[in-house]
């Protein structure tokens, strides 16, 4: 397995994480798939095991102890992680700041910021020890531009951009690549979570073609497959219909 890379992907049970797992499997990258839904992890593992070696870890990135225990539990042939995809993330609610729900705020900051930091902290030491590795943080166009009723979600994604830049600076002496991929509108379960199952979620992607999870997976694989001297530092991705967080051309 020496020449084969191993990638750990958080939030691998749906959307961008799952699409990236499928893309990586096509290229024979070994996979550690992380998520909160074991039955989904099992389904994806079964589908991809024909193409590559797959190990699953069932934990919530918000749970500091669980994160470190999960990484610690990896079998010997999965212990060396070459690529970390910090993809787990969420958005809850679309309230103006004065009506914001504290539980929503906690969930967004705990998963999008602290969860990303916990997983990174559990894995970075082995990368610095080997002086190699690639970390890809999945941010958002909300990390580049604040929009109405996006307050805390946008803050959490601005934090992801800042953490990514800080990582790139601090890990530079170790030759570790650090990338931020920031998508705009992507058609995933994301809006169902954000609207808490409200029927409005179904209208978010109507009247235009949003980015698909596979579009992100393509760019993520492109980033990890560059030559050793090339680091794709930061990508902002929109579908053609989207010009900014608030401007979308609908039919």
C-alpha positions in Angstrom: 0.0 0.0 0.0 3.0 2.3 0.1 2.3 4.3 -3.1 -1.4 4.3 -2.5 -2.7 7.4 -0.7 -5.2 7.3 2.1 -7.8 10.0 2.5 -10.0 10.7 5.5 -13.3 12.4 4.6 -15.7 13.8 7.3 -19.4 14.2 6.5 -19.0 11.3 4.0 -22.6 10.0 4.2 -24.1 12.5 1.8 -23.6 15.3 -0.6 -20.1 16.5 -1.3 -18.4 14.1 1.1 -20.1 11.0 -0.5 -19.4 12.3 -4.1 -15.7 12.8 -3.2 -15.5 9.3 -1.8 -16.8 7.9 -5.1 -14.4 10.1 -7.1 -11.4 9.1 -5.0 -12.3 5.4 -5.1 -12.2 5.6 -9.0 -8.5 6.6 -8.6 -7.7 3.9 -6.1 -7.3 6.1 -3.1 -7.8 4.3 0.2 -10.7 5.8 2.1 -11.6 6.4 5.7 -15.2 7.6 5.7 -16.5 9.4 8.7 -20.1 10.2 9.6 -22.9 10.0 12.1 -25.1 7.5 10.2 -23.5 4.0 10.4 -26.0 2.4 8.0 -25.2 5.0 5.4 -21.5 4.5 5.9 -22.0 0.7 5.5 -23.9 1.2 2.2 -21.1 3.4 0.8 -18.4 1.1 2.1 -20.1 -1.8 0.3 -20.4 0.1 -3.0 -16.8 1.3 -3.0 -15.0 -1.7 -1.6 -14.9 -3.2 -5.1 -12.6 -0.3 -6.1 -10.4 0.4 -3.1 -9.9 -0.3 0.6 -12.5 1.4 2.8 -12.7 1.8 6.6 -15.6 3.6 8.3 -15.6 5.7 11.5 -18.9 6.6 13.2 -18.6 9.7 15.3 -19.8 13.3 15.6 -17.1 15.9 14.9 -18.6 18.1 17.7 -17.6 15.4 20.3 -13.9 16.1 21.1 -13.3 12.8 22.9 -15.0 10.8 20.1 -12.9 12.4 17.4 -9.6 11.5 19.1 -10.8 8.0 20.0 -12.0 7.4 16.4 -8.6 8.4 14.9 -6.8 6.4 17.5 -8.8 3.3 16.7 -7.7 3.2 13.0 -6.2 -0.2 12.0 -2.5 -0.2 11.2 -3.0 -0.1 7.4 -5.2 3.0 7.7 -3.2 4.9 10.2 -1.2 7.0 7.7 -3.5 9.7 6.5 -2.2 11.6 3.4 -5.3 13.6 2.6 -7.7 15.1 5.0 -11.0 16.4 3.6 -12.8 18.5 6.3 -16.2 18.4 4.7 -18.6 18.0 7.7 -20.6 21.2 8.0 -24.1 22.5 8.4 -26.4 25.5 8.3 -29.4 25.9 10.6 -32.1 28.5 10.2 -32.3 31.7 8.2 -33.1 34.2 11.0 -32.1 37.8 11.3 -29.6 38.1 14.2 -32.2 39.5 16.6 -34.3 36.3 16.2 -31.5 33.9 16.0 -31.8 30.5 17.8 -28.9 29.8 20.2 -29.0 26.1 19.5 -28.7 26.8 15.8 -25.7 29.1 16.5 -24.0 26.4 18.7 -24.6 23.7 16.1 -23.0 25.8 13.3 -20.0 26.9 15.3 -19.5 23.5 16.9 -19.5 21.6 13.6 -18.2 24.1 11.1 -15.4 25.5 13.2 -14.6 23.5 16.3 -15.3 20.1 14.6 -13.0 21.0 11.8 -10.3 22.0 14.3 -10.7 18.8 16.4 -10.3 16.5 13.4 -7.4 18.5 12.1 -5.7 18.4 15.5 -6.1 14.6 15.6 -4.4 14.2 12.2 -1.9 17.1 11.7 0.8 15.7 14.0 1.4 12.7 11.8 1.6 14.9 8.8 4.1 17.2 10.4 6.1 14.2 11.5 6.3 12.9 7.9 6.5 16.4 6.4 3.9 15.6 3.9 0.1 15.7 3.5 -2.7 17.7 2.1 -5.6 19.3 4.0 -8.7 20.4 2.1 -11.3 22.5 4.1 -14.7 22.8 2.5 -15.7 26.4 3.1 -18.5 28.3 1.3 -19.1 31.4 -0.7 -20.6 32.5 2.7 -17.0 32.6 3.9 -16.3 35.3 1.3 -19.4 37.5 1.5 -22.0 38.0 4.2 -25.6 38.0 3.0 -29.0 38.9 4.7 -30.0 36.4 7.4 -26.7 34.6 7.0 -25.0 36.2 10.0 -23.7 33.3 12.2 -23.5 30.8 9.3 -21.4 33.3 7.3 -19.3 33.9 10.4 -18.6 30.2 10.8 -17.5 30.0 7.1 -15.4 33.1 7.4 -13.7 31.3 10.3 -13.1 28.3 8.0 -11.3 30.6 5.5 -9.2 32.2 8.3 -8.3 28.8 9.8 -7.3 27.5 6.4 -5.0 30.5 5.8 -3.6 30.1 9.3 -2.9 26.4 8.6 -1.2 27.2 5.3 1.1 29.6 7.0 1.9 27.4 10.1 2.3 24.2 8.1 4.4 25.7 5.4 7.7 24.7 7.0 6.5 21.1 6.8 5.6 21.0 3.1 2.0 20.4 3.8 -0.5 21.6 1.3 -3.6 23.4 2.5 -6.6 24.2 0.3 -10.0 25.9 0.8 -12.8 25.0 -1.6 -15.7 27.4 -1.3 -18.9 26.4 -3.2 -22.0 28.6 -3.7 -25.3 26.8 -4.3 -24.9 23.0 -4.3 -27.9 20.7 -4.6 -27.6 18.5 -1.5 -29.6 17.8 1.7 -28.1 21.0 3.0 -31.2 23.1 2.4 -33.5 20.5 4.1 -31.4 20.9 7.2 -31.3 24.6 7.0 -35.0 25.0 6.5 -35.7 22.2 9.1 -37.8 20.1 6.7 -39.9 23.1 5.6 -41.3 22.8 2.0 -39.3 26.0 1.2 -36.2 23.8 0.9 -37.6 22.3 -2.3 -37.7 25.7 -4.0 -34.1 26.7 -3.4 -32.8 24.8 -6.5 -35.8 25.5 -8.8 -35.5 27.5 -12.0 -31.7 27.0 -12.6 -29.1 24.3 -12.5 -27.2 24.4 -9.2 -23.8 22.9 -8.7 -23.9 19.1 -8.1 -21.9 17.3 -5.5 -19.9 15.6 -8.3 -18.8 19.0 -9.6 -17.1 19.7 -6.2 -15.7 16.2 -6.1 -14.0 16.8 -9.6 -12.3 20.0 -8.3 -11.3 18.3 -5.0 -9.7 15.5 -6.9 -8.0 18.0 -9.3 -6.5 19.8 -6.2 -5.1 16.6 -4.6 -3.7 15.3 -7.9 -1.5 18.3 -8.8 2.3 17.8 -8.9 4.2 18.1 -5.6 5.2 21.7 -6.2 1.6 22.9 -6.9 -0.9 23.8 -4.2 -4.4 25.0 -5.2 -4.8 27.4 -2.3 -8.3 28.7 -2.6 -11.2 28.1 -5.0 -14.6 29.9 -5.2 -17.1 27.9 -7.2 -20.5 29.0 -8.4 -22.9 27.5 -10.9 -23.3 29.6 -14.0 -26.6 31.0 -12.9 -25.1 32.4 -9.7 -23.2 35.7 -9.6 -23.0 36.2 -5.9 -24.7 35.1 -2.7 -27.8 37.1 -3.5 -27.8 37.1 -7.3 -29.1 34.0 -9.1 -30.6 34.0 -12.6 -33.7 31.8 -12.5 -35.8 30.8 -15.5 
